[in-house]
Amino acid sequence: EAQVTQNPRYLITVTGKKLTVTCSQNMNHEYMSWYRQDPGLGLRQIYYSMNVEVTDKGDVPEGYKVSRKEKRNFPLILESPSPNQTSLYFCASSYWTSGQETQYFGPGTRLLVL
Amino acid sequence: AQKVTQAQTEISVVEKEDVTLDCVYETRDTTYYLFWYKQPPSGELVFLIRRNSFDEQNEISGRYSWNFQKSTSSFNFTITASQVVDSAVYFCALSEAYSSASKIIFGSGTRLSIRP
């Protein structure tokens, strides 16, 4: 079954404690990206990756890091989380075929930073 | 700068009615991509469509259709014969290159409620 998995699904942490949200896809997609969703601010892109070792900043990259060492994984790293990073996070992967794109999202990770 | 405007914050219609969700965008690029996404009450995000800026042909997929008009910078989404399962928040988005894995910005979303 084609899927994008995220772990953990829910996380409560404290300010400054480094954390990683994993994202993995089993479809061999080249493209992956991270988003956050906040009430009143909507969906915003954090980082994206067009292939292994190729990443770039989205709209709101501050306070986040990513890596793309292998095609299937695209972890989101919060080196020193702060309360303003409390949010719902989505990972996605996508592919092109015959000029059409299809995108798959992970189930989301709800993060609370105290 | 890029901008996506979904002026309709909330729409409520009775089942079987047709409903159109508006999306207006701003970009200086000549090549760009437009997207629609659905977020049902369960919270997951569902990709619906991507449209290239050089392809103004309307798209139809079952009860869903999309009308792309460069002249008015709009990419509207119509649901025909709406059903309760169509109740969701719908987001329009714009990317200036390649795909959803390029830099992308979203509209604020339209909450659609379909009443039985």
Interface residues (C-beta under 8 A of the other chain):
Chain A: E30 Y31 M32 S33 G42 L43 R44 Q45 Y48 S49 M50 D56 K57 G58 D59 L88 F90 A92 S94 W96 G99 Q100 E101 T102 Q103 Y104 F105 P107 G108
Chain B: Y33 G43 E44 L45 V46 F47 R50 N52 F91 A93 Y98 S99 S100 A101 S102 K103 I104 I105 F106 G107 S108 G109
